[in-house]
Amino acid sequence: IAQSTGTYKQIALGIWETTYKGKNLPVIRVRIAAAEDGVFFMVPLFTRDKLALSQAFLLRIAEFNAEYDYVKLALDKTSLNLRRDSYAPLRDAAAFSNLEGQTALAADEAYALVRNLLPATSP
C-alpha cells in the first residue's frame, strides 16, 4: 500500500480501504488486509438481511464462483462479500494495483448479478 499510487484510508488495524467507481455499483469499497504471506482484498456487496437465500440464489452464487475462479462470493453472518486472496509475500506495486483493480471489476459484475436475483421491492 505504501508503494501504491492509490488513495487509502486505514479503517482498522491492518485493514485499509480504497474506492473505485463502477458501472453497476456507484462506489466500490475495496478493503485490503495483509497477514503473514497473504494479501486479502474484500468488497462488501449486500447486507445479509437483503438477500433471499433460496436454493436458486445459492446455486447461482456457486456458479459465479466457478466462472470467476480468481475471486469468490462469500456469505458471512452479516453480509455477502466478494473476496480475493493472494498468497505471495513479494508483490510489486504494479501487481498489487492490478489485483486491486481486478477485485473492484469483479465486485461490480457480482453486484449486478446478485441485484438481479433479489426479490422485487414493494413501492
N, C-alpha and C positions, 0 to 999 in steps of 0.2 A: 504494500500500500504506500509506503514511503517513497518508492520509486515511480509509482504510477502518476499519470497526469490528471486523473480524475479528481473530483471533489468528494471527500469522505467526511462523515461525521461519526465519531465514536458514540455508540448507543449503550454499550455495556463494556465491562472489562473484557478485552479480546474480541469484541464484535464491532464492526464498522458498517456503515450504510452509505450507499450512493444511489442516485436516482437516474432513471432513463425515461424517455418519452416513448410510448408505444402507439401502435395503430388501434389496438383494441382496449388497452388499459392506459388511461391518460398518464398515470405516474407509476412506474415500475420501481419498487424499492428493493434493491439487491443488497442483502446483508451478507457480510463476509466474516468468517471466523477462521482462525488458524489454531491448530492443535497438533503438537508433535510434528509428524511428517505430512500433514494434510492441510489443505485449504478447502473450506466449505462455503459454497455460495447458496443462499436460500432466498426465496421470494414468497412472502405470504400472499395468497390469492383470494381466499374466501374464508370467512369465519365458518366454523363447522355448523352452526345453527342455521345457516342459509342454504345448506346442502340437503338434498333429498337422497338419502343413502339407499337407493333401490339397487336391486341386482343389476339392472341395465346400466345405471350410473357407475357402479363399481367395476363392471365389465369394461366399460369404455375407458375408465382410468387405467385398468390393467393393459388394455390395447395401446393406449397412449404410451405407457411405459415401455412396451415392446417396440413401438415405432420410433420413439426418441430414446434410444438406449444410452445416451450420454447424460440425460437428466431423468429425474424421477418425480412423479407426483406422490406426495406423502401426506397421509391424513394423521394428524395427532389429536390430542384431546380437545384442542381449541380451534384448529384451522386446517385448511388444505394448503400445502406449501409445495412449491417446486424447488428441487434441490439438485445441486451438482457437487460431487465430491471429487477432489483432485488429490491424489496421493503422490506428490512429487516434492521432495524437500527443496529442490532448486528450480525456481521458475524465474525467468527474467520478466521485466516489466511488460514487454510486448505479449508474451504468452499469458500472463496474468490478465491483461486487458482483454485479450481475445476470449478467454474463458468467461470473464465477467460479461462481456457483450453477448456471447452465445447464450448465457444463462438468461439475460434480460429478453432476448428474442424468443427463446423457448417459452418463457413465462407469459409473454404477450400472446403467443399462439395457444398455450394451455388455457389462459383466461377465456379466450373466445370459445374454445371447445366446451369448457365447463359452463360458461354463461348460457350457452345454447341448450344445456342439459338441465338447467334449473327449472323448477316449476314456475309457471306464469304467476306474476303478482297480480293481486286484485286491485282495481282502480281506486 
